[in-house]
Amino acid sequence: MVDFRVIPYEIKDPLELNLAFIPFIMGGGLFIPSFDSYALGELLSVDLQLPGKVEVLRIEGKVVWITPSNALHHVLPGIGIQFIGSNAQSVKSKIEAHLDKSMQAGGYTYGIIDETKKEK
């Protein structure tokens, strides 16, 4: 049995959810702002609380990137996780159902900037 490091993540508002969700990672993913140390490939269990919800979603994830605290472009430090495990698709669907599709985040996801969507 694999021992997962458990971390809590409460998303307080819809904009934060839109910025934290990473749809382009296979199976879905989430950026979690953090100053803690993690290793690529590290397995985590995230207790995610969505905006306005009491229910906590338990997400198994694997660290697929790390944004250090000294990153360029003033992006938040933290980790990007890829959803893994038996409930990965279900968690991705629940998060997608709570995204505010009318809210434009400007091509920005916490931890990265999509240079192709920058205004010229």
SEROFI-200486 format. One record per residue (C-alpha): residue number from 1; residue in one letter; x, y, z. Coordinates in steps of 0.1 Angstrom, whole numbers, plus 5000, padded with zeros to 4 digits. Example, Ala and Ser with C-alpha at 12.3 -4.5 7.8 and 13.67 -1.06 7.14 Angstrom:
BEGIN
1 | A | 5123 | 4955 | 5078
2 | S | 5137 | 4989 | 5071
***
This chain:
BEGIN
1 | M | 5000 | 5000 | 5000
2 | V | 5013 | 5034 | 4990
3 | D | 5015 | 5061 | 5017
4 | F | 5002 | 5094 | 5004
5 | R | 5012 | 5128 | 5020
6 | V | 4979 | 5145 | 5028
7 | I | 4975 | 5182 | 5022
8 | P | 4944 | 5204 | 5026
9 | Y | 4934 | 5230 | 5000
10 | E | 4903 | 5252 | 5004
11 | I | 4894 | 5272 | 4973
12 | K | 4875 | 5302 | 4985
13 | D | 4860 | 5317 | 4953
14 | P | 4852 | 5308 | 4917
15 | L | 4881 | 5328 | 4902
16 | E | 4906 | 5309 | 4923
17 | L | 4890 | 5276 | 4911
18 | N | 4893 | 5287 | 4875
19 | L | 4930 | 5296 | 4880
20 | A | 4938 | 5264 | 4899
21 | F | 4922 | 5239 | 4876
22 | I | 4946 | 5225 | 4849
23 | P | 4925 | 5210 | 4821
24 | F | 4955 | 5203 | 4798
25 | I | 4971 | 5177 | 4821
26 | M | 4960 | 5142 | 4811
27 | G | 4932 | 5132 | 4834
28 | G | 4930 | 5167 | 4849
29 | G | 4951 | 5185 | 4874
30 | L | 4952 | 5212 | 4899
31 | F | 4978 | 5239 | 4909
32 | I | 4982 | 5242 | 4947
33 | P | 4999 | 5273 | 4959
34 | S | 5025 | 5263 | 4985
35 | F | 5059 | 5273 | 4999
36 | D | 5065 | 5237 | 5011
37 | S | 5090 | 5213 | 4995
38 | Y | 5078 | 5186 | 4972
39 | A | 5095 | 5163 | 4947
40 | L | 5085 | 5155 | 4911
41 | G | 5066 | 5123 | 4911
42 | E | 5057 | 5125 | 4947
43 | L | 5023 | 5110 | 4955
44 | L | 4998 | 5132 | 4974
45 | S | 4963 | 5131 | 4987
46 | V | 4946 | 5165 | 4986
47 | D | 4915 | 5173 | 5007
48 | L | 4899 | 5198 | 4984
49 | Q | 4871 | 5221 | 4994
50 | L | 4853 | 5238 | 4966
51 | P | 4839 | 5274 | 4969
52 | G | 4807 | 5274 | 4989
53 | K | 4808 | 5237 | 4996
54 | V | 4811 | 5219 | 5029
55 | E | 4820 | 5185 | 5013
56 | V | 4857 | 5177 | 5010
57 | L | 4869 | 5159 | 4979
58 | R | 4898 | 5135 | 4984
59 | I | 4920 | 5136 | 4954
60 | E | 4950 | 5113 | 4948
61 | G | 4976 | 5131 | 4928
62 | K | 5011 | 5130 | 4915
63 | V | 5034 | 5161 | 4915
64 | V | 5041 | 5169 | 4878
65 | W | 5056 | 5203 | 4882
66 | I | 5070 | 5226 | 4908
67 | T | 5070 | 5264 | 4906
68 | P | 5097 | 5277 | 4930
69 | S | 5093 | 5308 | 4952
70 | N | 5118 | 5326 | 4930
71 | A | 5100 | 5320 | 4897
72 | L | 5099 | 5347 | 4870
73 | H | 5068 | 5367 | 4861
74 | H | 5056 | 5369 | 4897
75 | V | 5037 | 5336 | 4895
76 | L | 5027 | 5319 | 4927
77 | P | 5050 | 5292 | 4941
78 | G | 5034 | 5258 | 4944
79 | I | 5029 | 5225 | 4927
80 | G | 5009 | 5211 | 4898
81 | I | 4994 | 5177 | 4904
82 | Q | 4979 | 5152 | 4880
83 | F | 4948 | 5134 | 4892
84 | I | 4954 | 5097 | 4896
85 | G | 4935 | 5069 | 4913
86 | S | 4901 | 5053 | 4909
87 | N | 4882 | 5086 | 4914
88 | A | 4903 | 5108 | 4892
89 | Q | 4876 | 5112 | 4864
90 | S | 4849 | 5118 | 4889
91 | V | 4869 | 5145 | 4907
92 | K | 4877 | 5162 | 4874
93 | S | 4840 | 5162 | 4864
94 | K | 4830 | 5177 | 4898
95 | I | 4856 | 5204 | 4894
96 | E | 4845 | 5212 | 4858
97 | A | 4809 | 5214 | 4869
98 | H | 4819 | 5242 | 4894
99 | L | 4840 | 5262 | 4870
100 | D | 4826 | 5296 | 4860
101 | K | 4827 | 5294 | 4822
102 | S | 4818 | 5331 | 4819
103 | M | 4850 | 5341 | 4838
104 | Q | 4880 | 5348 | 4817
105 | A | 4913 | 5342 | 4835
106 | G | 4933 | 5358 | 4807
107 | G | 4951 | 5326 | 4797
108 | Y | 4967 | 5324 | 4832
109 | T | 4967 | 5294 | 4854
110 | Y | 4984 | 5297 | 4888
111 | G | 5020 | 5289 | 4884
112 | I | 5022 | 5293 | 4847
113 | I | 5015 | 5319 | 4820
114 | D | 5003 | 5309 | 4785
115 | E | 5024 | 5333 | 4764
116 | T | 5002 | 5327 | 4733
117 | K | 4972 | 5343 | 4751
118 | K | 4990 | 5375 | 4762
119 | E | 4977 | 5407 | 4748
120 | K | 5000 | 5422 | 4723
***
